[in-house]
Amino acid sequence: MLSVLERPPQESQHDALSHLPPEIVSEIFIQFLPPYPKAPPLFGPVSPLLLCRICRRWREIALSKDYEEQDMRLAELQLAPGYVGSNLLRSTLLYCRRWKHVEICNPFEHLHLIQHFEMPLLRDLTFGPCNYPSQTADEDFVALELFDRAPQLKDISLTRYFLKAAMHFPWAQLTHLHGECIYATECVEILCEAPQLVGCAFAICSSDDSETYIPPLPVHHQLGFFTLHIDGAFDPDVQLSIILDSLTLPALRTLQIHEPNITLDSLTAFISRSQCTLDELRITKGVIEHAVYRDALPSIGTITVEKSED
């Protein structure tokens, strides 16, 4: 039998790889990945899937490792043709029981594939379609039931094109929420359905509704960090005061608001109603002087006014 040195180069290379100690192979795989929980790219020269190309044995190892599927970024699938993107999503869902940190930003027409999957380890999620659904006004339209079997899911970031009427989430179990482009009515509905929130941030966008009535919301007894601002440039039609006027947050410690869309009277009434002990108040796009806020709200620990550049 030929020794390893006498064999053809390709055969010797594969033989050497197959005889590497498991500890060395494991170290190669671990060092190839970015620090946990940062998600590796799905494609490209630094994708963990590149390890599958070394040899059959390494491909088996790569596809069997839990850390390959704990952190998934599926936003790249929106760039693939429809049939390719949906098939890739189906393939990825085979490993969804291992997911812990996931980013899903795919065409709305693919999102029904995610329904009713068990995701027992999923903790935090970045989610949003890359387009709006086209038929939400139809009587036959049925909202998607998403992540209803993810009992550990506590933290969600919603990207643009999220439409609450088109999808149901397990709001009641969430403790942290960030909404990048949310209508005022959606913000109110979410706050009603998510009583366990500890921290949340909403960027409110304008809608076609000429008038928006917002009734008083249930008291949030655990919400300690709250950010309320507008999505994009200043829009006088987005009145953040109507949201603040409906809230009572007795546990609030840190508040950040966008001044042009919230009046000082609304702010002082909110703090008085909540009877909260604010450690920090941050005003963005401020026009009113810092001294005015300090005189009106003397009990707040730190007040920061970021002046408007206009």
N, C-alpha and C positions, 0 to 999 in steps of 0.2 A: 504494500500500500504506500502511495506517495505521502511523504511528510507534508506538513503545511507549507514549508518553504519551497517544495518542489511543485506544488499545485499551481494551476493558472491563477493570476492575480485576482480575478473576480471571485473564483471559488474560495481562495484563501481569505479574502475580505469577509465574505459571508460567514465562513466557518469561524473566523475570529470573533465576529459580532455575536454569533450564537453561543460562544463559550465565555463571554464576559460574565463575571460574577453578578448576581442579582443586585447586590449593593451598588455596584458601579452603574448598572443600567438605570436603577432607581434614581441615583444622583444626577445622571444625565437628564432624565425626564424632569426632575424637580428644578434643576438649574435652567432648563429651557423655558420655563414658565415665569411670568412676571410675579412679583410679590402678591400673595393672597391678601385680600379678595379681589384685587384688580383683575378684570377679565381680559384674557388674551384675545387677539383678533381671530376672527373665524377663517380668514383667508390671508395669503401673503407669506413672505419668507419667515416671519416670526410666529406663524400659526402653529399650535401644537399638532395640527393635522399633518404638518410636514414630516413629523416623525414616522408617520405611516409609510413613507416612501423608502425607508432605509432597507427593510426586509420584512418578510411575512411575520416573523416572530415579533419584531418591534411593532408592527401594525396591530397584532393581537393584544400586545401590552397597552398600546395607546388607547385602543377602543375599550379596554377593560378597566381603565383607571377612573376612579370616581372624580378626581380633580379635573378631568377634562370637561365634565358636564356640570360642575357646581356653579360655574360662572359663565353665562352665555350672553353673547351680544348678537341679536338677530336683526339689527338695523340694516346690515349689509344686504339682507335678502330683498329689500325694496328695490335694489338696483337690478335684480335678476328678472328675466321674463316671467310672466304670470305662472305658467305651468312649472317652471324651474323653481321659483320662489316657494310655491305651495308644497312641492315635493321635498324641498330642503327643510321646510318647517315641519312637515310630517316626520321626516327622519330625525330631526332634532328632538321632537316630542317623545320619541322612544326612550329618551334619557331624562325626562322631566322629573322623575321621582328623586333624582340626585340634585336638582337645581337648588341653589341657595341665593344667588344674586343674578338677576336676569334683566336684560334690556331688550324690549320687543317694540320695534317701530316698523310695522309692516303694513301693506295695503289692507284696508278694512275688509275687503272681500276674502281675505285669508284668515281673519281672526276667528271665524267660527270653528276652525280646526282645533283651537286651544280649549274649547269648552269641555268640561266634565273630566279633565285629566287630574289624577291624584298628584299633588305636589307637596308632600309632607315636610320637606326641608326648606321650602322657599321662604326667605326672610324679607328681602327687599326687592323692589321691582321698579324699573323705569319703563313706562308704557305709553304708547300713543300710536294711532294709525298714521300713515303718511298721506292720507286723504280722508275726506268726509264721506260717510255713507250717502247714497243718492236717493234712497227711498224711505226715509224715516217718516214722512208724512202719510204714507200708504197705510190703510187700515190693516193690511196683512203683515206689516212689519213687526217683527218680534225682537226685542232687545236681547243681546247676547248675555249669557250667564258666564262670567269669567272669574277664575281663581276662587271659586266657591269651595274647592277642596284643597285649600292651602292654609291649614290651621295656624301656621307660624308666621304668616305674612303680616307684617306690622308697618312697613314703610313703603309708600308708593310715591313716585314722581310722575306726574302726568304731563306729557309734552303737547305740542300744538296738534290740532285736529281731534282732540278728545271731545266727545259729545256724550254727555251723561245719559241722555234719553236713549242712546243706542246700545248701551252696555251697563250691566249691573255688576258691581264689585262688592266684596265683603266689607263694607265701610265700617260696620260695628266693631270689628276687631282691630282697626288701625290705630296706631299711636302717633305716627308721623306722616305728614302729607305735604306735597308740594305740587301746586297746579300752575303751569306756565301760562296758559291762555284759557281762562275760565269765565263764563258769563256770571253775572251777579246772582241770577236765580240758581245756577248750578252750585255756586259757592254756598248759598243758603241751604239748599237741599242736602249737600254733603255734610255741612255742619250739623244739620238735624239728625242725620243718619250715622254720624261718627262720634258718639259720646265719649270714647276713650282717648281722644286726641290729647297728646302732650305738647306737640309742636306742629305748627302748620304755616304755610306761606301761600298766598294766592296772588296771582297777577291777573287782574280783571280786565277783560276786553269789552269793547262796545258791542251792542246788539241792535237788532232792528226794533225792539220794543220801545215805544215812545215813553211809556211810564211803567215803572216797576214797583209793585207794592211788596214790601218785605215785612211780614209780621214778626213779633218778638220771638226769638229762638230760645230753646231750652238752655238753662244755665250749664256752662261747661266748667266742671269743678276741677279738672286736671290740666287744662290748657295753660301752659306756662310761657310759651314762646309763640308769638303771632306776628306775621308780616302781611300787610295789605297794601298793595300798590297796583299800578295799572300796567297793562302789557303794551310796550312800545312807547311812542311819543305821547305827550299830553293830549288828552281828549276831553273837552269839557262835558261831553255827554255821559262820561263814566263817573257817576257820583258814588264815591266810596263811603260817604257819610251814611247813606241809607243802610249799608251793611253794618257799620259800626253802631248805628242807633239801635240795631236789633240784638246786639250781643251783650252778654253779661259774663265776665271772665274773672271770678274772684281769685284764682290761683295765678293770674298773669304776672310774670316777672320782667319780661322783655317784649317791647312793642316797637315795631318799625312801620311807619306809614308814609304815604306819598301826599305831601301837603296840598298841592293845588286842587286835589279832589276831596279833601276832608277839611271841614271848618274847625276852628279852635273851639267853638261852642259845642260841637258834636264830640270832640275829643275829651273836653273836660266833663261833659255829662256822662260819657262812657266810663271814665275812670271813677267818677263819683258813684255811679250806679253799681259798678263791679266791686267797689271797696277793696281793690287790689293794692298790694304794696309793690309798686313798680321799681325795679332796680335800674332799668335803662329804658329810655325813650329815644328813638332815632327818627328824625324827620328828614326825608329826602325831598329834593327840589324845593327847599324852603324859601319862602319870601318873607314871612314874619320873622322878626329879630329874635335871637336867643333869649334876650332879657324878657320879652313878652311871655314866652313859654315858661320861663323860670318863675315869673310873678304869678302866673295863672296856676302853675302846678308845683308848688314849693316842696311837696313831699317826695318827689321823684329823685332818686339818687343821682343818676347821670342823664343829662339831656344833651343830645348832639343834633345840631341843625346843619345839614349839608345844603348850602345855598344853591339856588338855581343859577345856571349860567346864562339864562336868557336876559 
